[in-house]
Amino acid sequence: MKTLSYLIARNCKVYFRDKGVFFVSLMAPLILLFLFVAFLGNVYRDSIRSVAEGFPLSDALVESVAAGWLISSLLAVCAVTIAFTANTIMVQDRVTGQAADIFVSPVPRSLVALGYFLSTFFVTAAICFVALGAGFIYIGVAGWRLSAADVFLTLADTLLLTLFGTALSSVVCHFLRSQGAVTGVQATVSAAYGFLCGAYMPIGNLATGLKNAIMFLPGTYGTGLLHSHLMSGAIAEAGEGLPAEAAAQIVKGMKDGFDCNLYFFGNAVPPWVCYLVLAAATALLVGVYVLLCAKKRR
């Protein structure tokens, strides 16, 4: 355990020692939050009003629902994209020859691989929780409507998505052998992942074929969990004071319209299935990473 802790600390120090990378990694979620608020906030507010057309919604409630969508989308994207940035240490060690020096030592290769994995997870989790803290502040300013259970489940969602992003980036980065390849993969993931996981726009707005295809991707279920836990409190308030039938109609319409409720080929996906899919995909990726490291060792 002492050797593993040294490896994790070494990888984290190497990552944070580069002030440029550290600053960009830390600021990227906050800049993305600003861009969401500045350029997409009004789009989401208008979408909320259109989904609830015919029902009275206060500006404060609309702002709260939009804040939940913005923060959940931000976390869903950052948990994966930052993991790819944090995993560059593994590739840089290969490029600079540091990996060869480490493997000459009596430290088992499996321990080195585990050190890379855990350091990536810790770095990604630290940055994501900074982003989550900023998100909670923004939600509080917009109008706090989260319960204690919502906060706890959001923390759990963030950890699970971070673990998924770490496993995915570890498998992909295992095959990279140059800094240029890392940069290309990071750019591709940053540009495409937000659309593929349903973070940038509701899945219901997409074409039927693309919508069905996206439901096969594990990240979609993590995004749906975040949407549900950060938006459900505000959405539930939209039905207060209305007859039971009208309240159920507006709540269901808003949850369907903003991916709090997910459907797989028309069948509703309960939250426990979302957790199961995301956990199973993470376990599968971790297993693939272990096999790749074992093959490399032989």
Steps between C-alpha positions, in 0.01 A plus 500: 500500500787737573640450152159556346453821700840622378403431139167680537662798671772512234247501212286767665802719567619464141157600375454800729862610464421622150324822597361547151331160493378542856356845431328389179357186665369695796366790299348295216184403695455857625549642151257241363250601768534865397452410133194290583345783700592775255410331172263213575315623807231684306460206262429265791265750668299532180493121465370463856221748435409328173482157666277645773291702257156567642616471862613799709869486589671778694828640374669380820383143441610506135841629613530217752413231245746648249774512766449131575527413131813711452688359800403138431614536139828659612578219744408229251749636248782590740505160672614340174691773316716592801584133551659497154703808592611351831604174333761675287756420771500136391571596139755768590697244702523282189604792282766633738635157600387530861292183462811299407678627812204402716478153348872439564427530871369199696149651507247263334351628175153432636567740787623766259185462290284525811690813603421666168134401530450624854693824451283577196190432707613722789599790274176480301288470814671800661434723199143372456416574862637851460265536203217350704563748781479787251185341358334482841577869551341582165194288580473672837502841333243385243275350767589201720242224464718195569432260785773334707438179304549687171834636621619160621395325178667772291826434686460127434423564132811716466723235658358223283532706181856593598582132543343427161700781336820376664443145377413617147800731474734234642399252230530756219826654624656155533534494120642853462872545450543871420395837632339582166276197528396606850416850381295363212304265725436775755371734230272231358359402838448863605315579179286188469431360845258772612275426201529122534404493868203735467661786691481780245143449388209277610499158338138545396605776261717262299400285205348165591791291373761710680288507814479120508873467431590737785304283742758224448775724642561472877578870544142584404372331815743689722387827343136402553565432869659842547213669316249322722668577831577866425169586330227286657452724803437808288285309251284357779430854617358580157203278578419654838161666528362322193244220482656155534456411133643831377789481749591148386480611138734797535749312720517204263522726196792696645682188620456335160602817318821546698616138532419451867302204367687280252337263252663206324302437180192641670545312828560707815840442663481514883787665693633171638546373143693818415734431793531137397588584139759760601655274765509201263663707224759628748575148623535380140743780414703434814515132404620591149767727649619220730519258206693751291749557781534124556565444129759776500673342797531165324 
